[in-house]
Amino acid sequence: MSQVFEPNREFSRDARIKNMCEFKELRLQAEEDFEGYWDKMAKEKIDWFEPYDTVLDESNAPFYKWFNGGKLNVTHQCLGRHLKTRKNKAAIIWEGEDGSKRIITYLQLYYRVNRLANLLKNKFNIKKGDRVVLYLPMIPEAAFAMLACAKIGAIHSIVFGGFSADALRDRVQDAQAKLVITADGAFRRGKPYMLKPVVDEALKEGCECCSKVLIVQRNFEDIDYVPGRDYVYNEMIMNESQHCDPEPMDAEDPLFLLYTSGSTGKPKGVQHSSAGYILWAQYTMEHVFDVKENDTFWCTADVGWITGHTYIVYGPLAMGATTIMYEGVPTYPDVGRWWKMIEEHRVNQFYTAPTAIRLLHKLGQDEPAKHDLSSLKVLGTVGEPINPDAWMWYYNEIGGGKCSIVDTWWQTETGGHMITPLPGATPIKPGSATFPLPGIMAEIIDEDGNPTPKGEKGFLCITKPWPSMIRTIWGDPDRFVKSYFGDCKKDGKPVYFSGDGAMYDDDGYIIITGRTDDVINVSGHRLGTAEIEAVLGHHVNVAEVAVVGKPDAIKGECIFAYIVLKGEDTIGEEIEMIQELNKLITKEIGNIAKLDGILFVPGLPKTRSGKIMRRILRSIAKSEAITQDTSTLEDPSVVTTIEKLFNR
Ligand code: WTA
């Protein structure tokens, strides 16, 4: 059994939740009076324009409604209401990769957002409910754009900068976005890179919905401008008023879409609400990171992912905190960059991904000791399971053995943390996300809906709705129901299934065991194997393909493809094929989905009905013994052949 680390006593004394008694008391309150619990929270935390009628409306489950009838604007929660007490406080501290800095106070941020909101309304005719795609680097303008949309009730959909033109086009089309906000480019590893040409390529065809592009100049490289379509932010923003009234939004009005991968088909536009989402962002910032008025909070994610949405922008700003935003990579100009930044900004809470911890551990084991990291109080991880080695290094070398590590389990669909330690209360164990937050009814169940015994893997389900849950998949409510409420039942009623497996250890701690579906997690990025397979299948020489995750020491998992080529004459051209296939992936999805390994095989293991037995392929990629019965396969010998080729 793994070691248990008690929270730092001094820290606990000042924490919002100070011990397990307080934690259990909250959990009990939520269990005894579920709606009352959320009602209290929503009244306490949200500055409503108009009160809501009902806390939870379950009449059209699983299309749950929270705080229905209430009116608010998320930017009032994040900016407007702070002006009385925090107008000169730093809202965003931004650091460019080249070391340049911008400090934006709450008042300045408020004005910037208002100017951009006015620009969107007046020059681009963006109205409540319109979709705006943001394809932006890590610059403060990304936050301005998110909040400007929220201010006027437009729905933003951020596309991560690592996605290709084809992927961007799919997302613009699916959301029927009217406008794309982008930048000329930014800096990475000390060099400029470009974004605008990707937008040009994406909008070349099939995007009639989108007639305008707004460009932030960041790296000032030469780009082409399409007259009548392209506009420069830096020039236009000067002419707009810094006053703008917030649009009163219904609690359930969508705040944003964020596309994520599922096990089948194209990416899903996860739709989040206004009130439930912002409540959850703020609540988890307060409880899970225990951020105090003078603290400096740093989440290293990209704003293109849900972690960046909730824990760089919405969460910290909703609670009136100071949030750090960093443009570049952790290894520029050297592997001490992040530790130097923590020292310089006196960062108090630091939130990152296991993959980054593993990388920095490997490349710069002794770097942290060169910096004063004593300001740190809470460390967080997210995105994938963290291995005990990386956990211990993080705990001892970054946290100096005095900071709790909050291993937060959650998903794009959950909006914010779900299962996580509370830093002042929970005794932590390396590799465990510990317990669900109060009010989150997470259970691990088997195929029949019964709780699994300790030590046995089951399906991780959330058996009651929660305020920040996904509301639907944009434009595809049936897929929403099927994807999340189709697989697991409790007491005969469909419940939310996360797609993850999990188990309880002997002490009832939750251990996340990873995806049970065909989603792989590469450096904390979620990728659907079906999407990658579809792309590879487009190559003229590919007859069949199966993609699985293969363990990787740094990335957690990497992408491994088994490929059956068409015809004899392609044998011997494998090296060129590898290059061509990766080019195809880069074009249709982006660099983040590049293949790390390809094995050309004569056939794939299939059942007699033609279904590919991916579990066998996964076992081979993991170098595990094959435990499945292979006798029912169409051609059992293919398994031994593949194993031989793999081990060659
Ligand atoms: C995985 C990221 C283990 C999980 C916020 C989940 C984790 C998927 C953890 C969601 C964790 C996230 N321990 N696994 N602490 N956190 N995951 O939507 O498989 O990008 O389903 O959201 O990441 O990824 P997503």
Boltz pocket constraint, residues with backbone or C-beta under 6 A from the ligand:
constraints:
  - pocket:
      binder: B
      contacts: [[A, 260], [A, 305], [A, 306], [A, 307], [A, 381], [A, 382], [A, 383], [A, 384], [A, 385], [A, 386], [A, 407], [A, 408], [A, 409], [A, 410], [A, 411], [A, 412], [A, 413], [A, 419], [A, 433], [A, 498], [A, 499], [A, 500], [A, 512], [A, 514], [A, 515], [A, 521], [A, 524], [A, 525], [A, 526]]
      max_distance: 6.0
